[in-house]
């Protein structure tokens, strides 16, 4: 089976190692690389719809870091001859799996690089999104490795 589109879902801190794995695979099989950077928004610490200034500042820092990483990824892949697109999401934890699943619907293969396994929040959102929202089949070996 040939893969035409490979989706690589990763976070901002895991991107360097995972991106290289995805780029190598796409170049070997001549596939389109779709990179999706996902960042989980911190939960508000205040109640009754009043947001603490520190939460807003953290949110702005996260958004800025995400934008910088998206630019870094685009620049890095643009130096190759790969067909690619880069997208990102800054999502609440409850909605991240849906966003990942929507992207997985349009890919032939979902690639989760080794660096994501250290990020428990992102790892669980990728599993939930790809299996339950994106309807992507995966093997028993994959589930055994990711659920450990």
C-alpha positions in Angstrom: 0.0 0.0 0.0 1.4 3.4 -0.9 0.9 6.4 1.2 0.1 9.7 -0.5 -0.3 11.9 2.6 1.4 11.4 5.9 0.2 13.4 8.9 2.7 14.1 11.6 1.1 15.4 14.9 3.5 16.8 17.4 3.9 19.5 20.0 6.2 22.5 20.0 8.9 21.1 22.2 9.0 17.8 20.4 9.2 19.1 16.9 12.8 18.8 15.9 13.3 15.0 16.4 9.8 14.1 15.1 10.0 16.3 12.1 13.2 14.7 10.9 11.6 11.2 11.2 8.6 12.4 9.2 10.7 14.2 6.5 12.8 11.1 6.0 9.8 8.8 5.7 8.0 11.1 3.2 11.1 11.4 1.1 11.5 7.7 0.9 7.9 7.0 -0.2 7.4 10.3 -2.1 4.4 11.3 0.1 3.0 14.7 1.0 3.9 15.7 4.5 1.3 17.4 6.6 2.6 18.7 9.9 0.1 19.5 12.7 1.5 21.2 15.8 -0.9 20.9 18.7 -0.6 22.8 22.0 -2.9 22.3 24.9 -4.1 25.5 26.4 -3.7 25.8 30.2 -6.8 25.6 32.2 -8.0 28.9 33.7 -7.3 29.1 37.4 -10.0 31.7 38.2 -13.7 31.1 38.7 -16.8 32.8 37.4 -15.4 33.8 34.1 -12.8 36.1 35.6 -9.4 35.3 34.2 -6.2 36.0 36.0 -3.7 38.2 34.2 -1.1 35.5 34.7 -3.3 33.0 32.7 -3.7 35.5 29.9 0.0 36.2 29.8 0.8 32.4 29.7 -1.7 32.1 26.9 0.0 34.9 24.9 3.4 33.3 25.4 2.2 30.0 24.2 0.6 31.5 21.1 3.7 33.3 20.3 5.9 30.2 20.8 3.5 28.2 18.6 3.7 30.9 15.8 7.5 30.8 15.9 7.6 27.1 15.8 5.3 27.0 12.8 7.6 29.4 11.0 10.6 27.3 11.9 8.9 24.1 10.6 7.9 25.8 7.3 11.4 27.1 6.8 13.0 23.8 7.5 10.8 21.8 5.2 11.0 24.4 2.5 14.7 23.7 2.1 13.8 20.2 0.9 11.9 19.1 -2.2 9.0 17.7 -0.2 5.4 18.6 -0.8 4.1 19.8 2.6 1.7 21.9 4.6 2.0 23.0 8.2 -1.0 23.8 10.5 -1.4 24.4 14.2 -4.0 24.5 16.9 -4.0 26.0 20.3 -6.9 24.0 21.8 -8.6 23.4 25.1 -7.8 19.9 26.3 -11.4 18.8 25.7 -11.3 19.9 22.0 -7.8 18.9 21.0 -8.7 15.3 20.1 -11.4 16.5 17.8 -9.0 18.8 16.0 -6.4 16.0 15.6 -9.1 13.6 14.4 -10.3 16.0 11.8 -6.8 16.3 10.3 -6.4 12.5 10.5 -9.4 12.0 8.3 -7.5 13.4 5.3 -4.3 11.4 5.8 -3.3 8.0 4.7 -1.0 7.5 7.7 -0.7 9.2 11.1 2.9 9.4 12.2 3.6 9.9 15.9 7.3 10.5 16.4 9.3 9.1 19.4 9.5 12.5 21.2 5.7 12.7 21.7 5.7 9.7 24.0 7.1 11.9 26.8 4.2 14.3 26.6 1.3 12.5 28.3 -1.4 15.1 27.6 -0.6 15.3 23.9 -0.1 11.5 23.6 -3.6 10.8 25.0 -5.1 13.5 22.7 -3.5 11.9 19.6 -4.7 8.5 20.5 -8.3 9.7 21.2 -8.4 11.9 18.2 -6.9 9.4 15.7 -8.8 6.4 16.8 -12.2 7.8 17.8 -12.5 11.1 15.9 -10.4 10.3 12.8 -11.3 6.7 12.4 -7.7 5.8 11.5 -6.9 2.1 12.0 -3.8 1.2 13.9 -2.1 -2.1 14.8 -2.0 -3.8 18.1 1.7 -3.1 18.4 1.1 0.6 18.1 -1.5 0.6 20.9 0.8 -1.5 23.1 3.6 0.9 22.7 1.7 4.1 23.1 -0.4 3.0 26.1 2.6 2.0 28.2 
